[in-house]
């Protein structure tokens, strides 16, 4: 039985339809120098690229 990779579980979210979502980088600090447009876009989750999604789904066997 494969265990869940906890580092992957903390960084990615599996949607109801089976897609993986990730956080946008660059949204933790130094926000004063970034435009409102870039901050607005960075606030939303983005889908994981298909080439990476298959390997990451194996790390989440129970679909957290």
Secondary structure, DSSP 4 states (H G I P E B T S, - for coil): -PPP-HHHHHHEEE-TTS-EEEPPSS-SS--TTS-HHHHHHHTS-EEPPHHHHHHHHHT-TT--
